[in-house]
Protein backbone atom coordinates (compact mmCIF):
# COMPACT_ATOMS: atom_id res chain seq x y z
CA UNK A 1 0.00 0.00 0.00
CA UNK A 2 1.05 3.58 -0.49
CA UNK A 3 0.23 6.74 1.37
CA UNK A 4 0.32 10.34 0.19
CA UNK A 5 2.27 12.93 2.17
CA UNK A 6 1.80 16.60 1.25
CA UNK A 7 3.88 19.67 2.00
CA UNK A 8 3.48 23.25 0.80
CA UNK A 9 6.66 25.24 0.19
CA UNK A 10 6.70 28.73 -1.24
CA UNK A 11 2.99 28.38 -2.07
CA UNK A 12 3.58 25.24 -4.14
CA UNK A 13 2.02 22.01 -2.92
CA UNK A 14 4.07 18.83 -3.21
CA UNK A 15 2.34 15.45 -2.92
CA UNK A 16 4.58 12.44 -2.44
CA UNK A 17 3.40 8.83 -2.66
CA UNK A 18 5.29 6.63 -0.21
CA UNK A 19 5.19 3.17 1.27
CA UNK A 20 2.96 3.15 4.37
CA UNK A 21 5.73 2.43 6.89
CA UNK A 22 8.06 5.11 5.54
CA UNK A 23 5.19 7.57 5.10
CA UNK A 24 4.37 7.36 8.81
CA UNK A 25 8.03 7.91 9.73
CA UNK A 26 8.45 10.81 7.29
CA UNK A 27 5.21 12.46 8.37
CA UNK A 28 6.39 12.36 11.99
CA UNK A 29 9.70 13.95 10.97
CA UNK A 30 8.02 16.60 8.80
CA UNK A 31 5.76 17.60 11.69
CA UNK A 32 8.89 18.55 13.66
CA UNK A 33 10.16 20.99 11.02
CA UNK A 34 7.20 22.24 8.98
CA UNK A 35 3.65 23.50 9.16
CA UNK A 36 1.77 20.72 7.42
CA UNK A 37 -1.49 22.66 7.23
CA UNK A 38 -0.04 25.85 5.76
CA UNK A 39 2.68 27.41 3.67
CA UNK A 40 6.36 27.09 4.49
CA UNK A 41 8.79 29.58 3.03
CA UNK A 42 12.12 28.60 1.52
CA UNK A 43 13.99 29.69 4.65
CA UNK A 44 12.14 27.03 6.68
CA UNK A 45 13.03 24.42 4.06
CA UNK A 46 16.70 25.39 4.17
CA UNK A 47 16.73 25.34 7.98
CA UNK A 48 15.20 21.85 8.01
CA UNK A 49 17.74 20.65 5.45
CA UNK A 50 20.67 21.97 7.48
CA UNK A 51 19.22 20.52 10.70
CA UNK A 52 18.81 17.05 9.18
CA UNK A 53 22.30 17.13 7.73
CA UNK A 54 23.70 18.08 11.13
CA UNK A 55 21.83 15.12 12.65
CA UNK A 56 23.40 12.85 9.99
CA UNK A 57 26.83 14.36 10.72
CA UNK A 58 26.45 13.61 14.44
CA UNK A 59 25.16 10.10 13.71
CA UNK A 60 28.14 9.43 11.43
CA UNK A 61 30.56 10.60 14.13
CA UNK A 62 28.94 8.25 16.67
CA UNK A 63 29.14 5.31 14.26
CA UNK A 64 32.82 5.95 13.54
CA UNK A 65 33.53 6.20 17.27
CA UNK A 66 31.71 2.92 17.95
CA UNK A 67 33.58 1.18 15.14
CA UNK A 68 36.89 2.43 16.51
CA UNK A 69 35.97 1.15 19.98
CA UNK A 70 34.98 -2.23 18.55
CA UNK A 71 38.26 -2.45 16.62
CA UNK A 72 40.29 -1.70 19.75
CA UNK A 73 38.30 -4.19 21.83
CA UNK A 74 38.65 -6.97 19.25
CA UNK A 75 42.42 -6.32 18.99
CA UNK A 76 42.73 -6.62 22.77
CA UNK A 77 40.83 -9.92 22.86
C-alpha positions as a printed Julia matrix, in Angstrom:
77×3 Matrix{Float64}:
  0.0    0.0    0.0
  1.05   3.58  -0.49
  0.23   6.74   1.37
  0.32  10.34   0.19
  2.27  12.93   2.17
  1.8   16.6    1.25
  3.88  19.67   2.0
  3.48  23.25   0.8
  6.66  25.24   0.19
  6.7   28.73  -1.24
  2.99  28.38  -2.07
  3.58  25.24  -4.14
  2.02  22.01  -2.92
  4.07  18.83  -3.21
  2.34  15.45  -2.92
  4.58  12.44  -2.44
  3.4    8.83  -2.66
  5.29   6.63  -0.21
  5.19   3.17   1.27
  2.96   3.15   4.37
  5.73   2.43   6.89
  8.06   5.11   5.54
  5.19   7.57   5.1
  4.37   7.36   8.81
  8.03   7.91   9.73
  8.45  10.81   7.29
  5.21  12.46   8.37
  6.39  12.36  11.99
  9.7   13.95  10.97
  8.02  16.6    8.8
  5.76  17.6   11.69
  8.89  18.55  13.66
 10.16  20.99  11.02
  7.2   22.24   8.98
  3.65  23.5    9.16
  1.77  20.72   7.42
 -1.49  22.66   7.23
 -0.04  25.85   5.76
  2.68  27.41   3.67
  6.36  27.09   4.49
  8.79  29.58   3.03
 12.12  28.6    1.52
 13.99  29.69   4.65
 12.14  27.03   6.68
 13.03  24.42   4.06
 16.7   25.39   4.17
 16.73  25.34   7.98
 15.2   21.85   8.01
 17.74  20.65   5.45
 20.67  21.97   7.48
 19.22  20.52  10.7
 18.81  17.05   9.18
 22.3   17.13   7.73
 23.7   18.08  11.13
 21.83  15.12  12.65
 23.4   12.85   9.99
 26.83  14.36  10.72
 26.45  13.61  14.44
 25.16  10.1   13.71
 28.14   9.43  11.43
 30.56  10.6   14.13
 28.94   8.25  16.67
 29.14   5.31  14.26
 32.82   5.95  13.54
 33.53   6.2   17.27
 31.71   2.92  17.95
 33.58   1.18  15.14
 36.89   2.43  16.51
 35.97   1.15  19.98
 34.98  -2.23  18.55
 38.26  -2.45  16.62
 40.29  -1.7   19.75
 38.3   -4.19  21.83
 38.65  -6.97  19.25
 42.42  -6.32  18.99
 42.73  -6.62  22.77
 40.83  -9.92  22.86
